[in-house]
Amino acid sequence: MKTVRKQKLAIFVGAVRQTDYAHIQDMGYDIALFRDKTCPLVPSHNPRDFRLICSLDCCTAQSDDLLKLLSGWYDHTLLLTTIETSVLDHAIIARKHGYRAPTVEAARSALDKTEMRRRFRESLGQDKTIPFALIKNEKDLFRFAGDAGFPLVLKPVNLFGSMFVSLCRSERESIETYRKNRILIRDFLNRLGREDEPVLIQAESFISGRCLSVDVVVDSKGDFYPTPVVDIWTNQDFSRAGFAHLARFLPSSLSPDHQEKAVALAGDAVHALGLTNCIAHVEMIMGAEGPKLLEAAARIGGGRNALVETALGFSLIGEYVRVLRGDKPVMAAPAMNPGRAKFVSVISPFPKSPGFYVDAPGLHRVKKACPEFVSAVVRAKPGERIGPADAGFLPPANLTLQSERAKTLKDVARSILDDSHFYTLCV
């Protein structure tokens, strides 16, 4: 057997993008990937980028012998995850073998929006979050609508990426949406291999305001290290159905006082869920009464690594690695580098309706004629079915932009997001 030189190994549980692992390689780690063969969302990867790619069923003990073997080959091994579908698998495997990770209980809470809201309410009070209820049937929906009024939001309890999240403005619309989404969510869970998992839908009051987020790295003691506040554009900012995150901006245009309150609330959220040894992505709405929690996830937010690296000059995934190996993050006070653009955005164009991906001519136009363009990651493959988030799809591509002027950046972002011919689809 070939002897592997002693060094460091970072094992990703679930899918991973090159933007996630490139910095870890620069930190001296070999990269391995445990792909869950039961999850169809796991993409294919270039095997040349990895020391090892292993397809296994994360619900079994298939990882046990492999982890023992790898830990004997390397001086230092750590396990991490960057996608929501692997948060629980990662916690179970890592805790079983003594690696730093959130507790299994905390991971479960971060995947269940109703349990999450219950913990927010119990730990922080009702005024820090939004009225909500688990909807088990149409009577529950009538009852919540009678108490909370319209508009209201219906969302899956156990999914991600703003998929199937719907705004309902009337009783008729809420019933029609509830019935339709139950069917769509059931079909989606079946395609994920989660046939035994029930369809759970949560209703919550709709509060108008500015959507924002804070990503935090949390160490083993629960101390959190936040990124600056990120401003978010959703479908609601474009008068479109759903709540997909279309654009993220740094720095935030919120007042310093509001940003300070938002960062503090993000820390309160991870403490309420009991999250440690992870990256957490906290979303909130800034309304007339200040920030209110929407939800938190035990993984990095979409597009955050590119956003933070371009704007602040450090790798958020790299800070995650530092926490997992027991070091203190160094992200607490990163200054804007003078040589970098001051205003940065990561945008996620969605097609207006479902279809089969052929190309992204809008991206070609941006690369050719947009001086604000920095980079792009295209997730969609030719022939793959793509569509809007409220119909159950993830963003087909992310684009990173930068500019010396906030208005210029927002104008360019809006023009890209308004481009109805950004993608070529075959229906």
KAZI-V608538 format. One record per run of one state. SS is the DSSP state (a for helix, b for strand, c for the rest). FROM is the first residue (numbers start at 1). LEN is the number of residues. If there is no record, write none. Layout:
((SS,FROM,LEN) (SS,FROM,LEN))
//
This chain:
((c,1,7) (b,8,6) (c,14,4) (a,18,9) (c,27,2) (b,29,8) (c,37,10) (a,47,3) (c,50,2) (b,52,5) (c,57,5) (a,62,12) (c,74,2) (b,76,5) (c,81,3) (a,84,13) (c,97,7) (a,104,8) (c,112,1) (a,113,12) (c,125,1) (a,126,3) (c,129,3) (b,132,4) (c,136,2) (a,138,11) (c,149,3) (b,152,5) (c,157,9) (b,166,3) (c,169,2) (a,171,21) (c,192,9) (b,201,5) (c,206,4) (b,210,9) (c,219,5) (b,224,3) (c,227,3) (b,230,5) (a,235,4) (c,239,6) (b,245,6) (c,251,5) (a,256,18) (c,274,4) (b,278,10) (c,288,2) (b,290,8) (c,298,6) (a,304,9) (c,313,3) (a,316,9) (c,325,18) (b,343,5) (c,348,7) (b,355,5) (c,360,1) (a,361,9) (c,370,3) (b,373,6) (c,379,6) (b,385,2) (c,387,2) (a,389,3) (c,392,5) (b,397,7) (c,404,2) (a,406,12) (c,418,6) (b,424,3) (c,427,1))
//
